[in-house]
Amino acid sequence: MDHHIPRPITEGLRRRDIDVVTAYEDGAAELDDDRLLERASLLGRVLFSQDRDLLVITHHWLITGREFSGLIYAHQLNITIGRAIRDLEMLAQAFDPEDMRNHIEFLPL
């Protein structure tokens, strides 16, 4: 989870037994967006963000062939906390990490 994600989303996913690590818990909350995406990829984790700048960076990585572990993006004003939890849970159950490699998924589904 990017460091700007509301805590209720993380808590809701954990209540549903979805394995979640926040940037804060990983000690990565102060990293710039490039380094945060690098860190998530190093850990083999898909990054969830509502930061448009991170979406731009990830898109650039995609078109230049730079590998990343995947990004799920939701605009802050276009999704409720409940919908984010439901959609993220569905993606976590439907996709293996390799399915998300070098892929950007948009929420709401």
Biopython code that builds the backbone (N, CA, C, O; Angstrom):
import numpy as np
from Bio.PDB.StructureBuilder import StructureBuilder

atoms = [
    (1, "MET", "N", (0.832, -1.184, 0.000)),
    (1, "MET", "CA", (0.000, 0.000, 0.000)),
    (1, "MET", "C", (0.877, 1.249, 0.000)),
    (1, "MET", "O", (1.797, 1.386, 0.807)),
    (2, "ASP", "N", (0.573, 2.139, -0.911)),
    (2, "ASP", "CA", (1.225, 3.442, -0.911)),
    (2, "ASP", "C", (0.910, 4.114, 0.429)),
    (2, "ASP", "O", (-0.080, 3.769, 1.076)),
    (3, "HIS", "N", (1.729, 5.050, 0.841)),
    (3, "HIS", "CA", (1.559, 5.649, 2.173)),
    (3, "HIS", "C", (0.341, 6.568, 2.273)),
    (3, "HIS", "O", (-0.018, 6.967, 3.381)),
    (4, "HIS", "N", (-0.297, 6.913, 1.176)),
    (4, "HIS", "CA", (-1.481, 7.780, 1.224)),
    (4, "HIS", "C", (-2.799, 7.004, 1.297)),
    (4, "HIS", "O", (-3.864, 7.615, 1.380)),
    (5, "ILE", "N", (-2.746, 5.699, 1.268)),
    (5, "ILE", "CA", (-3.973, 4.893, 1.264)),
    (5, "ILE", "C", (-4.628, 4.956, 2.645)),
    (5, "ILE", "O", (-3.956, 4.772, 3.660)),
    (6, "PRO", "N", (-5.934, 5.215, 2.685)),
    (6, "PRO", "CA", (-6.627, 5.263, 3.979)),
    (6, "PRO", "C", (-6.502, 3.942, 4.749)),
    (6, "PRO", "O", (-6.662, 2.858, 4.188)),
    (7, "ARG", "N", (-6.216, 4.064, 6.028)),
    (7, "ARG", "CA", (-6.045, 2.885, 6.892)),
    (7, "ARG", "C", (-7.240, 1.929, 6.854)),
    (7, "ARG", "O", (-7.025, 0.718, 6.901)),
    (8, "PRO", "N", (-8.485, 2.406, 6.773)),
    (8, "PRO", "CA", (-9.608, 1.459, 6.725)),
    (8, "PRO", "C", (-9.551, 0.487, 5.538)),
    (8, "PRO", "O", (-10.088, -0.617, 5.629)),
    (9, "ILE", "N", (-8.917, 0.874, 4.441)),
    (9, "ILE", "CA", (-8.778, -0.057, 3.318)),
    (9, "ILE", "C", (-7.835, -1.183, 3.708)),
    (9, "ILE", "O", (-8.144, -2.355, 3.491)),
    (10, "THR", "N", (-6.695, -0.842, 4.277)),
    (10, "THR", "CA", (-5.743, -1.859, 4.729)),
    (10, "THR", "C", (-6.380, -2.769, 5.767)),
    (10, "THR", "O", (-6.261, -3.991, 5.678)),
    (11, "GLU", "N", (-7.050, -2.188, 6.742)),
    (11, "GLU", "CA", (-7.673, -2.982, 7.803)),
    (11, "GLU", "C", (-8.767, -3.892, 7.246)),
    (11, "GLU", "O", (-8.890, -5.045, 7.660)),
    (12, "GLY", "N", (-9.561, -3.371, 6.308)),
    (12, "GLY", "CA", (-10.622, -4.179, 5.706)),
    (12, "GLY", "C", (-10.062, -5.374, 4.950)),
    (12, "GLY", "O", (-10.624, -6.467, 5.014)),
    (13, "LEU", "N", (-8.979, -5.180, 4.245)),
    (13, "LEU", "CA", (-8.359, -6.289, 3.521)),
    (13, "LEU", "C", (-7.773, -7.318, 4.484)),
    (13, "LEU", "O", (-7.889, -8.523, 4.259)),
    (14, "ARG", "N", (-7.159, -6.850, 5.530)),
    (14, "ARG", "CA", (-6.591, -7.791, 6.506)),
    (14, "ARG", "C", (-7.673, -8.608, 7.199)),
    (14, "ARG", "O", (-7.467, -9.784, 7.498)),
    (15, "ARG", "N", (-8.826, -7.994, 7.455)),
    (15, "ARG", "CA", (-9.947, -8.747, 8.042)),
    (15, "ARG", "C", (-10.424, -9.845, 7.097)),
    (15, "ARG", "O", (-11.046, -10.815, 7.529)),
    (16, "ARG", "N", (-10.133, -9.691, 5.816)),
    (16, "ARG", "CA", (-10.507, -10.691, 4.809)),
    (16, "ARG", "C", (-9.328, -11.614, 4.477)),
    (16, "ARG", "O", (-9.345, -12.320, 3.469)),
    (17, "ASP", "N", (-8.321, -11.596, 5.329)),
    (17, "ASP", "CA", (-7.128, -12.441, 5.186)),
    (17, "ASP", "C", (-6.331, -12.178, 3.914)),
    (17, "ASP", "O", (-5.734, -13.096, 3.350)),
    (18, "ILE", "N", (-6.321, -10.933, 3.465)),
    (18, "ILE", "CA", (-5.490, -10.541, 2.331)),
    (18, "ILE", "C", (-4.162, -10.033, 2.888)),
    (18, "ILE", "O", (-4.146, -9.176, 3.772)),
    (19, "ASP", "N", (-3.061, -10.553, 2.381)),
    (19, "ASP", "CA", (-1.723, -10.190, 2.830)),
    (19, "ASP", "C", (-1.377, -8.796, 2.311)),
    (19, "ASP", "O", (-1.231, -8.590, 1.107)),
    (20, "VAL", "N", (-1.249, -7.845, 3.231)),
    (20, "VAL", "CA", (-1.002, -6.451, 2.889)),
    (20, "VAL", "C", (0.188, -5.936, 3.693)),
    (20, "VAL", "O", (0.312, -6.201, 4.888)),
    (21, "VAL", "N", (1.055, -5.198, 3.015)),
    (21, "VAL", "CA", (2.160, -4.495, 3.672)),
    (21, "VAL", "C", (2.052, -3.037, 3.265)),
    (21, "VAL", "O", (1.955, -2.722, 2.079)),
    (22, "THR", "N", (2.068, -2.155, 4.242)),
    (22, "THR", "CA", (2.027, -0.730, 3.924)),
    (22, "THR", "C", (3.446, -0.192, 3.752)),
    (22, "THR", "O", (4.407, -0.759, 4.272)),
    (23, "ALA", "N", (3.557, 0.899, 3.023)),
    (23, "ALA", "CA", (4.864, 1.545, 2.854)),
    (23, "ALA", "C", (5.424, 1.937, 4.220)),
    (23, "ALA", "O", (6.626, 1.825, 4.461)),
    (24, "TYR", "N", (4.550, 2.393, 5.106)),
    (24, "TYR", "CA", (4.994, 2.779, 6.444)),
    (24, "TYR", "C", (5.590, 1.585, 7.195)),
    (24, "TYR", "O", (6.662, 1.702, 7.789)),
    (25, "GLU", "N", (4.906, 0.445, 7.171)),
    (25, "GLU", "CA", (5.382, -0.749, 7.880)),
    (25, "GLU", "C", (6.718, -1.234, 7.317)),
    (25, "GLU", "O", (7.548, -1.773, 8.050)),
    (26, "ASP", "N", (6.918, -1.043, 6.027)),
    (26, "ASP", "CA", (8.131, -1.496, 5.362)),
    (26, "ASP", "C", (9.284, -0.496, 5.515)),
    (26, "ASP", "O", (10.411, -0.780, 5.110)),
    (27, "GLY", "N", (9.004, 0.659, 6.093)),
    (27, "GLY", "CA", (10.021, 1.682, 6.221)),
    (27, "GLY", "C", (10.236, 2.456, 4.925)),
    (27, "GLY", "O", (11.259, 3.116, 4.745)),
    (28, "ALA", "N", (9.253, 2.367, 4.020)),
    (28, "ALA", "CA", (9.381, 2.987, 2.707)),
    (28, "ALA", "C", (8.480, 4.203, 2.528)),
    (28, "ALA", "O", (8.342, 4.699, 1.410)),
    (29, "ALA", "N", (7.874, 4.687, 3.582)),
    (29, "ALA", "CA", (6.908, 5.785, 3.472)),
    (29, "ALA", "C", (7.542, 7.083, 2.990)),
    (29, "ALA", "O", (6.851, 7.924, 2.416)),
    (30, "GLU", "N", (8.819, 7.260, 3.208)),
    (30, "GLU", "CA", (9.491, 8.498, 2.807)),
    (30, "GLU", "C", (10.137, 8.408, 1.424)),
    (30, "GLU", "O", (10.701, 9.388, 0.938)),
    (31, "LEU", "N", (10.055, 7.241, 0.794)),
    (31, "LEU", "CA", (10.669, 7.089, -0.520)),
    (31, "LEU", "C", (9.893, 7.880, -1.566)),
    (31, "LEU", "O", (8.675, 8.027, -1.466)),
    (32, "ASP", "N", (10.605, 8.390, -2.572)),
    (32, "ASP", "CA", (9.898, 9.024, -3.672)),
    (32, "ASP", "C", (9.198, 7.925, -4.478)),
    (32, "ASP", "O", (9.446, 6.738, -4.266)),
    (33, "ASP", "N", (8.336, 8.326, -5.392)),
    (33, "ASP", "CA", (7.488, 7.362, -6.087)),
    (33, "ASP", "C", (8.281, 6.319, -6.878)),
    (33, "ASP", "O", (7.930, 5.139, -6.865)),
    (34, "ASP", "N", (9.343, 6.742, -7.566)),
    (34, "ASP", "CA", (10.175, 5.779, -8.302)),
    (34, "ASP", "C", (10.746, 4.709, -7.379)),
    (34, "ASP", "O", (10.694, 3.516, -7.678)),
    (35, "ARG", "N", (11.281, 5.152, -6.274)),
    (35, "ARG", "CA", (11.902, 4.206, -5.334)),
    (35, "ARG", "C", (10.865, 3.339, -4.644)),
    (35, "ARG", "O", (11.145, 2.185, -4.318)),
    (36, "LEU", "N", (9.664, 3.877, -4.412)),
    (36, "LEU", "CA", (8.598, 3.067, -3.818)),
    (36, "LEU", "C", (8.183, 1.954, -4.771)),
    (36, "LEU", "O", (7.988, 0.815, -4.346)),
    (37, "LEU", "N", (8.048, 2.271, -6.044)),
    (37, "LEU", "CA", (7.716, 1.250, -7.033)),
    (37, "LEU", "C", (8.840, 0.220, -7.152)),
    (37, "LEU", "O", (8.577, -0.975, -7.289)),
    (38, "GLU", "N", (10.073, 0.678, -7.101)),
    (38, "GLU", "CA", (11.230, -0.233, -7.088)),
    (38, "GLU", "C", (11.166, -1.164, -5.887)),
    (38, "GLU", "O", (11.369, -2.372, -6.012)),
    (39, "ARG", "N", (10.882, -0.591, -4.721)),
    (39, "ARG", "CA", (10.827, -1.388, -3.484)),
    (39, "ARG", "C", (9.728, -2.430, -3.561)),
    (39, "ARG", "O", (9.955, -3.587, -3.207)),
    (40, "ALA", "N", (8.544, -2.053, -4.014)),
    (40, "ALA", "CA", (7.450, -3.015, -4.147)),
    (40, "ALA", "C", (7.850, -4.140, -5.102)),
    (40, "ALA", "O", (7.562, -5.310, -4.848)),
    (41, "SER", "N", (8.512, -3.781, -6.194)),
    (41, "SER", "CA", (8.934, -4.786, -7.171)),
    (41, "SER", "C", (9.996, -5.704, -6.592)),
    (41, "SER", "O", (9.976, -6.909, -6.843)),
    (42, "LEU", "N", (10.919, -5.152, -5.824)),
    (42, "LEU", "CA", (11.938, -5.965, -5.168)),
    (42, "LEU", "C", (11.298, -6.990, -4.237)),
    (42, "LEU", "O", (11.765, -8.124, -4.132)),
    (43, "LEU", "N", (10.228, -6.580, -3.565)),
    (43, "LEU", "CA", (9.511, -7.477, -2.658)),
    (43, "LEU", "C", (8.547, -8.406, -3.396)),
    (43, "LEU", "O", (7.969, -9.308, -2.791)),
    (44, "GLY", "N", (8.374, -8.189, -4.698)),
    (44, "GLY", "CA", (7.444, -9.011, -5.478)),
    (44, "GLY", "C", (5.996, -8.699, -5.163)),
    (44, "GLY", "O", (5.135, -9.574, -5.251)),
    (45, "ARG", "N", (5.720, -7.440, -4.791)),
    (45, "ARG", "CA", (4.375, -7.049, -4.387)),
    (45, "ARG", "C", (3.780, -6.050, -5.358)),
    (45, "ARG", "O", (4.462, -5.157, -5.861)),
    (46, "VAL", "N", (2.508, -6.220, -5.607)),
    (46, "VAL", "CA", (1.755, -5.261, -6.399)),
    (46, "VAL", "C", (1.495, -4.052, -5.509)),
    (46, "VAL", "O", (1.148, -4.199, -4.337)),
    (47, "LEU", "N", (1.665, -2.871, -6.064)),
    (47, "LEU", "CA", (1.482, -1.643, -5.301)),
    (47, "LEU", "C", (0.095, -1.066, -5.584)),
    (47, "LEU", "O", (-0.302, -0.935, -6.742)),
    (48, "PHE", "N", (-0.639, -0.721, -4.527)),
    (48, "PHE", "CA", (-1.911, -0.020, -4.671)),
    (48, "PHE", "C", (-1.679, 1.434, -4.322)),
    (48, "PHE", "O", (-1.104, 1.750, -3.281)),
    (49, "SER", "N", (-2.134, 2.327, -5.208)),
    (49, "SER", "CA", (-1.921, 3.747, -4.995)),
    (49, "SER", "C", (-3.105, 4.553, -5.508)),
    (49, "SER", "O", (-3.853, 4.117, -6.384)),
    (50, "GLN", "N", (-3.249, 5.735, -4.937)),
    (50, "GLN", "CA", (-4.210, 6.709, -5.422)),
    (50, "GLN", "C", (-3.470, 7.985, -5.832)),
    (50, "GLN", "O", (-4.065, 9.058, -5.926)),
    (51, "ASP", "N", (-2.185, 7.853, -6.071)),
    (51, "ASP", "CA", (-1.294, 8.949, -6.421)),
    (51, "ASP", "C", (-1.122, 8.991, -7.940)),
    (51, "ASP", "O", (-0.507, 8.100, -8.525)),
    (52, "ARG", "N", (-1.661, 10.014, -8.563)),
    (52, "ARG", "CA", (-1.593, 10.122, -10.026)),
    (52, "ARG", "C", (-0.149, 10.176, -10.521)),
    (52, "ARG", "O", (0.150, 9.645, -11.590)),
    (53, "ASP", "N", (0.745, 10.804, -9.771)),
    (53, "ASP", "CA", (2.149, 10.855, -10.177)),
    (53, "ASP", "C", (2.732, 9.443, -10.306)),
    (53, "ASP", "O", (3.504, 9.168, -11.224)),
    (54, "LEU", "N", (2.366, 8.567, -9.400)),
    (54, "LEU", "CA", (2.846, 7.188, -9.451)),
    (54, "LEU", "C", (2.279, 6.469, -10.676)),
    (54, "LEU", "O", (2.964, 5.648, -11.286)),
    (55, "LEU", "N", (1.059, 6.770, -11.027)),
    (55, "LEU", "CA", (0.457, 6.203, -12.240)),
    (55, "LEU", "C", (1.257, 6.638, -13.470)),
    (55, "LEU", "O", (1.517, 5.821, -14.353)),
    (56, "VAL", "N", (1.642, 7.889, -13.537)),
    (56, "VAL", "CA", (2.435, 8.400, -14.664)),
    (56, "VAL", "C", (3.792, 7.692, -14.728)),
    (56, "VAL", "O", (4.236, 7.286, -15.802)),
    (57, "ILE", "N", (4.438, 7.550, -13.583)),
    (57, "ILE", "CA", (5.740, 6.878, -13.527)),
    (57, "ILE", "C", (5.613, 5.428, -13.979)),
    (57, "ILE", "O", (6.421, 4.949, -14.774)),
    (58, "THR", "N", (4.617, 4.741, -13.481)),
    (58, "THR", "CA", (4.433, 3.332, -13.840)),
    (58, "THR", "C", (4.143, 3.187, -15.327)),
    (58, "THR", "O", (4.652, 2.269, -15.971)),
    (59, "HIS", "N", (3.338, 4.073, -15.871)),
    (59, "HIS", "CA", (3.071, 4.040, -17.306)),
    (59, "HIS", "C", (4.373, 4.234, -18.092)),
    (59, "HIS", "O", (4.601, 3.559, -19.096)),
    (60, "HIS", "N", (5.216, 5.149, -17.638)),
    (60, "HIS", "CA", (6.512, 5.369, -18.287)),
    (60, "HIS", "C", (7.371, 4.102, -18.221)),
    (60, "HIS", "O", (7.993, 3.721, -19.212)),
    (61, "TRP", "N", (7.404, 3.462, -17.072)),
    (61, "TRP", "CA", (8.156, 2.211, -16.946)),
    (61, "TRP", "C", (7.623, 1.176, -17.922)),
    (61, "TRP", "O", (8.395, 0.446, -18.544)),
    (62, "LEU", "N", (6.316, 1.114, -18.055)),
    (62, "LEU", "CA", (5.686, 0.134, -18.943)),
    (62, "LEU", "C", (6.120, 0.358, -20.395)),
    (62, "LEU", "O", (6.509, -0.590, -21.078)),
    (63, "ILE", "N", (6.055, 1.590, -20.861)),
    (63, "ILE", "CA", (6.372, 1.835, -22.272)),
    (63, "ILE", "C", (7.878, 1.787, -22.560)),
    (63, "ILE", "O", (8.281, 1.615, -23.711)),
    (64, "THR", "N", (8.707, 1.936, -21.527)),
    (64, "THR", "CA", (10.153, 1.858, -21.740)),
    (64, "THR", "C", (10.706, 0.467, -21.432)),
    (64, "THR", "O", (11.910, 0.242, -21.547)),
    (65, "GLY", "N", (9.841, -0.460, -21.043)),
    (65, "GLY", "CA", (10.266, -1.833, -20.805)),
    (65, "GLY", "C", (10.908, -2.077, -19.452)),
    (65, "GLY", "O", (11.531, -3.118, -19.247)),
    (66, "ARG", "N", (10.772, -1.152, -18.538)),
    (66, "ARG", "CA", (11.324, -1.355, -17.189)),
    (66, "ARG", "C", (10.366, -2.241, -16.397)),
    (66, "ARG", "O", (9.173, -1.952, -16.305)),
    (67, "GLU", "N", (10.886, -3.298, -15.840)),
    (67, "GLU", "CA", (10.086, -4.287, -15.116)),
    (67, "GLU", "C", (9.555, -3.725, -13.801)),
    (67, "GLU", "O", (10.245, -2.976, -13.111)),
    (68, "PHE", "N", (8.312, -4.097, -13.463)),
    (68, "PHE", "CA", (7.727, -3.775, -12.163)),
    (68, "PHE", "C", (6.712, -4.847, -11.816)),
    (68, "PHE", "O", (6.243, -5.576, -12.690)),
    (69, "SER", "N", (6.379, -4.938, -10.550)),
    (69, "SER", "CA", (5.538, -6.037, -10.081)),
    (69, "SER", "C", (4.050, -5.792, -10.251)),
    (69, "SER", "O", (3.244, -6.676, -9.958)),
    (70, "GLY", "N", (3.671, -4.621, -10.713)),
    (70, "GLY", "CA", (2.262, -4.321, -10.959)),
    (70, "GLY", "C", (1.794, -3.147, -10.130)),
    (70, "GLY", "O", (2.315, -2.872, -9.049)),
    (71, "LEU", "N", (0.797, -2.461, -10.662)),
    (71, "LEU", "CA", (0.196, -1.324, -9.970)),
    (71, "LEU", "C", (-1.315, -1.426, -10.086)),
    (71, "LEU", "O", (-1.858, -1.717, -11.152)),
    (72, "ILE", "N", (-1.975, -1.181, -8.975)),
    (72, "ILE", "CA", (-3.426, -0.999, -8.966)),
    (72, "ILE", "C", (-3.654, 0.447, -8.589)),
    (72, "ILE", "O", (-3.155, 0.928, -7.572)),
    (73, "TYR", "N", (-4.421, 1.140, -9.428)),
    (73, "TYR", "CA", (-4.634, 2.573, -9.234)),
    (73, "TYR", "C", (-6.118, 2.873, -9.125)),
    (73, "TYR", "O", (-6.936, 2.335, -9.871)),
    (74, "ALA", "N", (-6.449, 3.741, -8.182)),
    (74, "ALA", "CA", (-7.822, 4.247, -8.042)),
    (74, "ALA", "C", (-7.749, 5.729, -7.722)),
    (74, "ALA", "O", (-7.042, 6.137, -6.801)),
    (75, "HIS", "N", (-8.468, 6.525, -8.472)),
    (75, "HIS", "CA", (-8.541, 7.956, -8.173)),
    (75, "HIS", "C", (-9.297, 8.126, -6.860)),
    (75, "HIS", "O", (-10.298, 7.447, -6.632)),
    (76, "GLN", "N", (-8.836, 9.013, -6.006)),
    (76, "GLN", "CA", (-9.418, 9.196, -4.672)),
    (76, "GLN", "C", (-10.894, 9.542, -4.700)),
    (76, "GLN", "O", (-11.639, 9.137, -3.808)),
    (77, "LEU", "N", (-11.324, 10.279, -5.698)),
    (77, "LEU", "CA", (-12.715, 10.728, -5.729)),
    (77, "LEU", "C", (-13.652, 9.758, -6.441)),
    (77, "LEU", "O", (-14.867, 9.954, -6.428)),
    (78, "ASN", "N", (-13.103, 8.717, -7.063)),
    (78, "ASN", "CA", (-13.932, 7.819, -7.863)),
    (78, "ASN", "C", (-14.217, 6.476, -7.215)),
    (78, "ASN", "O", (-14.798, 5.598, -7.853)),
    (79, "ILE", "N", (-13.820, 6.298, -5.964)),
    (79, "ILE", "CA", (-14.034, 5.003, -5.318)),
    (79, "ILE", "C", (-14.242, 5.196, -3.817)),
    (79, "ILE", "O", (-13.567, 6.005, -3.180)),
    (80, "THR", "N", (-15.174, 4.450, -3.276)),
    (80, "THR", "CA", (-15.392, 4.466, -1.829)),
    (80, "THR", "C", (-14.440, 3.478, -1.161)),
    (80, "THR", "O", (-13.848, 2.625, -1.823)),
    (81, "ILE", "N", (-14.302, 3.599, 0.131)),
    (81, "ILE", "CA", (-13.457, 2.666, 0.875)),
    (81, "ILE", "C", (-13.992, 1.242, 0.729)),
    (81, "ILE", "O", (-13.226, 0.310, 0.486)),
    (82, "GLY", "N", (-15.293, 1.079, 0.877)),
    (82, "GLY", "CA", (-15.889, -0.255, 0.749)),
    (82, "GLY", "C", (-15.669, -0.861, -0.621)),
    (82, "GLY", "O", (-15.348, -2.043, -0.736)),
    (83, "ARG", "N", (-15.840, -0.059, -1.660)),
    (83, "ARG", "CA", (-15.639, -0.552, -3.029)),
    (83, "ARG", "C", (-14.180, -0.903, -3.253)),
    (83, "ARG", "O", (-13.883, -1.902, -3.908)),
    (84, "ALA", "N", (-13.254, -0.094, -2.720)),
    (84, "ALA", "CA", (-11.830, -0.393, -2.859)),
    (84, "ALA", "C", (-11.503, -1.731, -2.202)),
    (84, "ALA", "O", (-10.768, -2.538, -2.770)),
    (85, "ILE", "N", (-12.039, -1.965, -1.022)),
    (85, "ILE", "CA", (-11.790, -3.234, -0.321)),
    (85, "ILE", "C", (-12.319, -4.401, -1.145)),
    (85, "ILE", "O", (-11.611, -5.387, -1.350)),
    (86, "ARG", "N", (-13.552, -4.297, -1.618)),
    (86, "ARG", "CA", (-14.150, -5.396, -2.408)),
    (86, "ARG", "C", (-13.356, -5.657, -3.692)),
    (86, "ARG", "O", (-13.069, -6.806, -4.026)),
    (87, "ASP", "N", (-13.006, -4.590, -4.404)),
    (87, "ASP", "CA", (-12.284, -4.775, -5.664)),
    (87, "ASP", "C", (-10.872, -5.306, -5.438)),
    (87, "ASP", "O", (-10.418, -6.175, -6.183)),
    (88, "LEU", "N", (-10.174, -4.803, -4.433)),
    (88, "LEU", "CA", (-8.828, -5.301, -4.139)),
    (88, "LEU", "C", (-8.865, -6.759, -3.683)),
    (88, "LEU", "O", (-7.992, -7.548, -4.046)),
    (89, "GLU", "N", (-9.863, -7.110, -2.900)),
    (89, "GLU", "CA", (-10.004, -8.513, -2.485)),
    (89, "GLU", "C", (-10.219, -9.403, -3.708)),
    (89, "GLU", "O", (-9.618, -10.472, -3.815)),
    (90, "MET", "N", (-11.067, -8.967, -4.617)),
    (90, "MET", "CA", (-11.347, -9.745, -5.820)),
    (90, "MET", "C", (-10.069, -9.929, -6.654)),
    (90, "MET", "O", (-9.795, -11.026, -7.141)),
    (91, "LEU", "N", (-9.305, -8.869, -6.811)),
    (91, "LEU", "CA", (-8.061, -8.969, -7.579)),
    (91, "LEU", "C", (-7.058, -9.893, -6.892)),
    (91, "LEU", "O", (-6.386, -10.686, -7.552)),
    (92, "ALA", "N", (-6.959, -9.789, -5.571)),
    (92, "ALA", "CA", (-6.024, -10.642, -4.823)),
    (92, "ALA", "C", (-6.381, -12.119, -4.966)),
    (92, "ALA", "O", (-5.500, -12.978, -4.993)),
    (93, "GLN", "N", (-7.663, -12.404, -5.058)),
    (93, "GLN", "CA", (-8.097, -13.788, -5.201)),
    (93, "GLN", "C", (-8.011, -14.282, -6.638)),
    (93, "GLN", "O", (-7.804, -15.473, -6.871)),
    (94, "ALA", "N", (-8.167, -13.385, -7.602)),
    (94, "ALA", "CA", (-8.228, -13.783, -9.005)),
    (94, "ALA", "C", (-6.860, -13.877, -9.681)),
    (94, "ALA", "O", (-6.669, -14.683, -10.591)),
    (95, "PHE", "N", (-5.912, -13.055, -9.236)),
    (95, "PHE", "CA", (-4.621, -12.980, -9.915)),
    (95, "PHE", "C", (-3.500, -13.527, -9.051)),
    (95, "PHE", "O", (-3.471, -13.324, -7.837)),
    (96, "ASP", "N", (-2.582, -14.221, -9.695)),
    (96, "ASP", "CA", (-1.302, -14.549, -9.075)),
    (96, "ASP", "C", (-0.390, -13.345, -9.281)),
    (96, "ASP", "O", (-0.626, -12.547, -10.188)),
    (97, "PRO", "N", (0.643, -13.199, -8.460)),
    (97, "PRO", "CA", (1.555, -12.062, -8.652)),
    (97, "PRO", "C", (2.094, -11.965, -10.088)),
    (97, "PRO", "O", (2.248, -10.865, -10.618)),
    (98, "GLU", "N", (2.372, -13.088, -10.701)),
    (98, "GLU", "CA", (2.909, -13.065, -12.069)),
    (98, "GLU", "C", (1.899, -12.498, -13.068)),
    (98, "GLU", "O", (2.288, -11.900, -14.071)),
    (99, "ASP", "N", (0.610, -12.683, -12.798)),
    (99, "ASP", "CA", (-0.432, -12.128, -13.667)),
    (99, "ASP", "C", (-0.389, -10.597, -13.682)),
    (99, "ASP", "O", (-0.763, -9.973, -14.676)),
    (100, "MET", "N", (0.057, -10.007, -12.604)),
    (100, "MET", "CA", (0.083, -8.544, -12.477)),
    (100, "MET", "C", (1.411, -7.925, -12.920)),
    (100, "MET", "O", (1.528, -6.705, -13.035)),
    (101, "ARG", "N", (2.392, -8.765, -13.163)),
    (101, "ARG", "CA", (3.720, -8.258, -13.542)),
    (101, "ARG", "C", (3.607, -7.364, -14.775)),
    (101, "ARG", "O", (3.017, -7.750, -15.783)),
    (102, "ASN", "N", (4.185, -6.158, -14.679)),
    (102, "ASN", "CA", (4.184, -5.182, -15.772)),
    (102, "ASN", "C", (2.768, -4.838, -16.237)),
    (102, "ASN", "O", (2.521, -4.642, -17.427)),
    (103, "HIS", "N", (1.858, -4.771, -15.290)),
    (103, "HIS", "CA", (0.443, -4.507, -15.588)),
    (103, "HIS", "C", (-0.078, -3.397, -14.673)),
    (103, "HIS", "O", (0.294, -3.310, -13.503)),
    (104, "ILE", "N", (-0.933, -2.566, -15.224)),
    (104, "ILE", "CA", (-1.633, -1.532, -14.446)),
    (104, "ILE", "C", (-3.107, -1.868, -14.471)),
    (104, "ILE", "O", (-3.701, -2.032, -15.537)),
    (105, "GLU", "N", (-3.693, -1.971, -13.294)),
    (105, "GLU", "CA", (-5.139, -2.248, -13.151)),
    (105, "GLU", "C", (-5.791, -1.028, -12.549)),
    (105, "GLU", "O", (-5.240, -0.415, -11.635)),
    (106, "PHE", "N", (-6.961, -0.665, -13.051)),
    (106, "PHE", "CA", (-7.679, 0.518, -12.570)),
    (106, "PHE", "C", (-8.908, 0.126, -11.780)),
    (106, "PHE", "O", (-9.643, -0.783, -12.164)),
    (107, "LEU", "N", (-9.125, 0.813, -10.677)),
    (107, "LEU", "CA", (-10.332, 0.638, -9.864)),
    (107, "LEU", "C", (-11.178, 1.907, -9.968)),
    (107, "LEU", "O", (-10.617, 2.985, -10.166)),
    (108, "PRO", "N", (-12.479, 1.826, -9.846)),
    (108, "PRO", "CA", (-13.247, 0.618, -9.586)),
    (108, "PRO", "C", (-13.288, -0.276, -10.817)),
    (108, "PRO", "O", (-13.166, 0.177, -11.955)),
    (109, "LEU", "N", (-13.467, -1.589, -10.538)),
    (109, "LEU", "CA", (-13.554, -2.567, -11.624)),
    (109, "LEU", "C", (-14.811, -2.371, -12.423)),
    (109, "LEU", "O", (-15.054, -3.105, -13.381)),
]
sb = StructureBuilder()
sb.init_structure("model")
sb.init_model(0)
sb.init_chain("A")
sb.init_seg("    ")
for serial, (resi, resn, name, xyz) in enumerate(atoms, 1):
    if name == "N":
        sb.init_residue(resn, " ", resi, " ")
    sb.init_atom(name, np.array(xyz, "f"), 0.0, 1.0, " ", f" {name:<3s}", serial, name[0])
structure = sb.get_structure()
